[in-house]
Amino acid sequence: MSDELADAQRQHWQNTYTAHPGMYGEQPSAPAVHAAEVFHAAGAQDVLELGAGHGRDALYFARQGFTVQATDFSPIGLEQLQRAAQSQGVAERVTTAVHDVREPLPLPDTSVDAVFAHMLLCMALSTKEIHAAVGEIRRVLRPGGTFVYTVRHTGDAHYGAGTAHGDGIFEHGGFAVHFFPRHLVDSLADGWTLNEVHAFEEGDLPRRLWRVTQSLPR
């Protein structure tokens, strides 16, 4: 992704969170509810959420008893998350960090049990940047760790619509999305166990997504 497009997307999200605090509501996403079940079954205790936004899923993980590290490139979204964590009584289980997923994660090797990312990897990231991000996720996960992520795919109604930025990225209504072909999911699971690729729909369009669960060898 070009720096110009990245900066425009960051500002767009900042403006969106400012204008619409708690824009996704307080209820967790369906993928987060599923991920919590998967993480509990795997014996995970700490969860890293990438692209946490204003925190509806991070806060759900905390209420489910996990220790949560939440990152996003929007300081405004994370400020809303922190205030909500205080009001929900889970602030001691939630830490936040401003982070651009194009940069290395500010965490040591093998330091978390599970990672969750809802529609982060299908932001305006190049294929190379997506692979680098998953490489970082692999680095910080402990052996046997689980990664659950969701992405919009090439069966989505907005695929091919709006402004084309190349590399599968199309901008529609101010939001740029990298629509995933299936072979990209498979390549990101190289060296992992690909546990599930679950197709689902979300929102009014509806958006068409895959929920992917993959794990590292123990």
C-alpha positions in Angstrom: 0.0 0.0 0.0 1.3 3.5 -0.8 2.0 5.8 2.1 -0.5 8.3 0.6 -3.3 5.7 0.6 -2.3 4.5 4.1 -2.4 8.0 5.5 -5.7 8.7 3.8 -7.2 5.5 5.3 -5.9 6.3 8.8 -7.4 9.7 8.6 -10.7 8.3 7.3 -10.9 5.9 10.3 -10.0 8.7 12.7 -12.8 10.9 11.3 -15.2 8.0 11.4 -14.6 7.1 15.0 -14.8 10.7 16.0 -18.1 11.3 14.2 -19.6 7.9 15.3 -18.3 6.9 18.7 -19.0 3.2 19.3 -20.1 2.9 15.7 -20.3 -0.9 15.8 -22.2 -1.0 19.0 -21.3 -2.8 22.2 -22.2 -6.3 21.2 -19.3 -8.5 20.0 -19.1 -9.6 16.4 -20.1 -13.2 15.6 -16.5 -14.1 14.7 -15.3 -12.9 18.1 -17.9 -15.1 19.9 -16.7 -18.0 17.9 -13.0 -17.1 18.5 -13.5 -17.0 22.3 -14.9 -20.6 22.1 -11.9 -21.7 20.1 -9.4 -19.9 22.3 -10.9 -21.4 25.5 -10.9 -24.9 24.0 -7.2 -24.4 23.1 -6.4 -23.3 26.7 -5.5 -19.8 25.8 -5.2 -17.2 28.5 -4.0 -14.1 26.6 -5.3 -12.7 23.4 -3.9 -10.1 21.0 -6.5 -8.3 18.9 -5.2 -6.4 15.9 -7.4 -3.6 14.5 -9.5 -3.5 17.6 -11.1 -0.2 16.8 -13.3 1.0 19.6 -13.1 -2.4 21.3 -16.4 -4.3 21.1 -14.5 -7.6 20.6 -11.5 -6.8 22.8 -13.9 -6.0 25.6 -15.9 -9.2 25.0 -12.6 -11.2 25.3 -11.9 -9.5 28.6 -15.3 -10.2 29.9 -14.7 -13.9 28.9 -11.7 -13.9 31.2 -8.9 -13.4 28.8 -6.0 -11.0 29.3 -6.3 -8.8 26.2 -3.8 -6.6 24.3 -5.6 -4.5 21.7 -4.0 -2.6 18.9 -5.3 -0.2 16.3 -3.9 2.6 14.2 -6.6 5.0 15.4 -5.8 6.6 18.8 -9.4 7.8 19.0 -10.8 4.3 18.7 -8.4 3.0 21.4 -9.4 5.9 23.7 -13.0 4.9 23.4 -12.0 1.3 24.1 -10.2 2.3 27.3 -13.1 4.3 28.6 -15.5 1.4 27.9 -13.1 -1.0 29.7 -13.2 1.2 32.8 -17.0 1.4 32.7 -17.3 -2.4 32.3 -14.9 -3.2 35.1 -12.3 -5.0 32.9 -9.7 -2.3 32.6 -7.1 -4.4 34.6 -7.3 -7.1 31.8 -7.0 -4.8 28.8 -4.0 -2.9 27.5 -3.9 -0.9 24.3 -1.2 0.2 21.8 -1.4 2.4 18.7 0.1 0.2 16.0 0.1 0.2 12.2 -0.1 -3.4 11.0 2.5 -2.6 8.3 5.1 -2.3 11.1 6.6 -5.1 13.3 4.5 -5.9 16.4 5.8 -4.3 19.6 5.8 -7.7 21.3 8.4 -10.3 22.1 8.6 -13.7 20.4 6.3 -16.4 21.6 4.5 -14.1 24.0 0.7 -14.6 23.3 -1.6 -17.6 23.1 -4.0 -16.4 20.5 -4.5 -13.6 17.9 -7.8 -12.2 16.6 -8.2 -9.9 13.6 -11.7 -9.0 12.3 -11.5 -7.5 8.8 -8.0 -6.1 9.4 -6.0 -8.1 6.9 -8.4 -7.0 4.1 -7.7 -3.3 4.7 -5.7 -1.4 2.1 -2.7 -3.7 2.5 -0.6 -5.2 -0.3 -0.2 -8.9 -0.6 3.4 -8.5 0.5 2.3 -6.5 3.6 -0.4 -9.1 4.5 2.2 -11.9 4.4 4.6 -9.8 6.5 1.8 -9.2 9.1 1.0 -12.9 9.3 4.7 -13.6 9.7 4.7 -11.2 12.7 1.7 -12.9 14.1 3.5 -16.3 13.8 6.5 -14.8 15.6 4.6 -13.6 18.6 2.4 -16.7 19.0 3.5 -19.4 21.4 3.8 -23.0 20.0 0.3 -24.4 19.5 -1.1 -20.8 19.3 -4.3 -20.0 17.4 -5.0 -17.3 14.9 -8.6 -16.4 13.9 -9.1 -13.8 11.3 -11.9 -12.6 8.9 -11.5 -11.1 5.4 -13.8 -10.0 2.7 -13.3 -12.1 -0.4 -13.6 -11.9 -4.2 -17.3 -13.1 -4.0 -18.2 -9.8 -2.3 -20.5 -7.4 -4.2 -18.0 -4.6 -3.9 -15.2 -6.6 -5.4 -14.2 -4.9 -8.7 -16.4 -1.8 -7.8 -15.3 1.7 -7.0 -11.7 2.9 -7.4 -9.1 0.3 -8.3 -5.8 0.6 -6.5 -4.3 -2.6 -7.9 -3.3 -5.9 -6.1 -7.0 -6.7 -5.4 -7.6 -3.4 -3.6 -10.8 -1.4 -4.4 -12.0 1.7 -2.7 -15.7 2.2 -2.2 -17.4 4.9 -0.1 -14.0 6.1 1.3 -13.0 2.6 2.6 -10.3 0.7 0.7 -10.5 -3.1 0.9 -8.2 -5.9 -0.3 -10.5 -8.6 -1.5 -9.0 -12.1 -0.8 -8.9 -14.9 -3.4 -8.9 -18.4 -1.8 -5.2 -19.0 -2.8 -4.1 -16.1 -0.6 -5.8 -17.8 2.4 -4.0 -21.0 1.6 -0.6 -19.3 1.2 -1.0 -17.5 4.5 -1.5 -20.9 6.2 1.8 -22.3 4.9 3.5 -23.9 7.9 0.3 -23.7 10.0 -2.6 -26.1 10.4 -5.5 -24.7 8.5 -8.4 -25.7 10.8 -11.3 -24.0 9.1 -12.4 -21.6 6.4 -16.0 -20.6 7.1 -18.0 -18.5 4.7 -20.4 -16.0 6.3 -22.2 -12.7 5.6 -22.3 -9.5 7.7 -24.1 -6.2 7.4 -26.6 -4.8 5.0 -24.9 -5.3 1.6 -24.3 -8.0 2.8 -20.5 -8.1 3.0 -19.2 -11.6 2.1 -16.4 -12.9 4.3 -14.3 -15.9 5.3 -13.6 -16.7 8.9 -10.3 -18.4 9.0 -8.9 -20.4 11.9 -5.3 -21.7 11.8 -2.9 -22.9 14.5 0.8 -23.4 14.9 2.4 -26.8 15.7 3.1 -27.4 19.4 
